[in-house]
């Protein structure tokens, strides 16, 4: 019986999946969203984003989907930019935000506006791959 418990414990430890979110900042960019670095002229919709060097992974980020949650303001100009109680959005990485990118993730204007006031320009976020 003790051996079975030990085996179950090991299986749980090796196969359990703990979701941990990273933190960073988000900005937004405006249409058109094509062409993109990942998909050329293929339209991937409006809930899309561009990855900064922090998550680009030499094009490995192309097609990854992220849950992005607004966590708060980055400036005093808009101290409460987040919309709703738990503002989050799901986006697909379709493009690259080149060096000098102001955020970890550059959301489409529509994705940003769904979680925060666009007048904020830049927000604190948590994000996790889904």
Phi and psi in degrees as a GROMACS rama.xvg file:
@    title "Ramachandran Plot"
@    xaxis  label "Phi"
@    yaxis  label "Psi"
@TYPE xy
-64.1636  -36.865  UNK-2
-64.9266  -39.5507  UNK-3
-64.2614  -43.0631  UNK-4
-62.0868  -41.7297  UNK-5
-62.1123  -42.8512  UNK-6
-63.7654  -43.8857  UNK-7
-62.4124  -39.0211  UNK-8
-62.1106  -45.633  UNK-9
-63.3442  -42.8988  UNK-10
-60.6855  -44.6225  UNK-11
-60.8102  -44.8487  UNK-12
-63.354  -39.4603  UNK-13
-84.1596  -26.0492  UNK-14
-111.475  -4.48757  UNK-15
-74.4812  148.728  UNK-16
-121.358  116.282  UNK-17
-102.248  125.444  UNK-18
-86.3787  122.425  UNK-19
-125.715  128.513  UNK-20
-92.2431  144.977  UNK-21
-92.7657  164.039  UNK-22
-119.035  155.532  UNK-23
-177.009  -150.783  UNK-24
-133.279  156.249  UNK-25
-128.821  142.938  UNK-26
-124.21  -171.378  UNK-27
-143.248  158.184  UNK-28
-127.476  161.32  UNK-29
-107.382  159.157  UNK-30
-60.5004  159.583  UNK-31
-79.0485  152.008  UNK-32
-98.6952  2.46348  UNK-33
-125.281  144.962  UNK-34
-73.752  158.62  UNK-35
-124.517  159.14  UNK-36
-62.5222  -31.9147  UNK-37
-89.1848  -36.4446  UNK-38
-124.554  7.86596  UNK-39
59.1189  -125.309  UNK-40
-93.4874  9.04913  UNK-41
-76.1032  123.637  UNK-42
-78.1916  121.336  UNK-43
-106.014  14.2239  UNK-44
90.6383  -163.384  UNK-45
-110.861  -13.9523  UNK-46
-89.755  69.7231  UNK-47
-129.417  170.686  UNK-48
-154.315  162.012  UNK-49
-110.571  139.572  UNK-50
-95.4814  136.228  UNK-51
-81.2225  175.323  UNK-52
-56.4339  -26.1881  UNK-53
-60.4675  -30.3383  UNK-54
-129.492  1.15207  UNK-55
-60.3535  -42.7874  UNK-56
56.676  45.1845  UNK-57
48.9678  51.7041  UNK-58
76.4019  -1.1932  UNK-59
-65.5025  -21.1681  UNK-60
-75.9045  -16.6634  UNK-61
-54.7252  125.514  UNK-62
87.0496  -13.2155  UNK-63
-64.7031  146.619  UNK-64
-112.461  139.777  UNK-65
-128.697  144.311  UNK-66
-95.2177  120.335  UNK-67
-114.319  126.112  UNK-68
-118.574  130.877  UNK-69
-72.3632  128.053  UNK-70
-111.501  -16.2145  UNK-71
154.142  -172.08  UNK-72
-83.0299  152.943  UNK-73
-109.228  -5.68166  UNK-74
-145.516  162.658  UNK-75
-77.3571  -13.7699  UNK-76
-63.1697  -31.8667  UNK-77
-139.81  86.8249  UNK-78
-68.4203  -17.0084  UNK-79
-134.441  70.0099  UNK-80
-79.3973  -20.6095  UNK-81
-69.5134  143.903  UNK-82
-99.5114  132.9  UNK-83
75.773  -178.326  UNK-84
-76.7182  -41.5009  UNK-85
-135.997  71.1185  UNK-86
-73.016  114.316  UNK-87
-140.815  160.877  UNK-88
-143.679  151.175  UNK-89
-105.571  128.058  UNK-90
-131.674  159.606  UNK-91
-113.641  133.584  UNK-92
-75.7445  120.897  UNK-93
-124.168  -9.25138  UNK-94
-147.791  172.268  UNK-95
-111.918  132.607  UNK-96
-99.3124  107.325  UNK-97
-64.4509  167.963  UNK-98
-48.9263  140.01  UNK-99
96.4839  -4.61237  UNK-100
-55.7138  134.055  UNK-101
-83.2016  -9.29822  UNK-102
-134.885  164.987  UNK-103
-66.5884  -43.0042  UNK-104
-127.751  129.936  UNK-105
-101.264  101.598  UNK-106
-78.9285  154.952  UNK-107
-62.8776  157.112  UNK-108
-56.6379  -40.6059  UNK-109
-66.406  -42.0131  UNK-110
-65.7222  -44.6788  UNK-111
-61.0114  -47.1612  UNK-112
-64.09  -22.749  UNK-113
-76.3696  -18.1399  UNK-114
-117.47  -15.6881  UNK-115
-154.824  162.322  UNK-116
-71.0979  120.001  UNK-117
-58.0887  -24.693  UNK-118
-61.947  -21.6277  UNK-119
-66.7374  -34.8706  UNK-120
79.3838  -42.3366  UNK-121
-147.591  136.247  UNK-122
-134.389  159.894  UNK-123
-81.2697  138.423  UNK-124
-135.228  161.774  UNK-125
-116.414  147.072  UNK-126
-147.052  147.44  UNK-127
-147.717  142.089  UNK-128
-70.4449  137.395  UNK-129
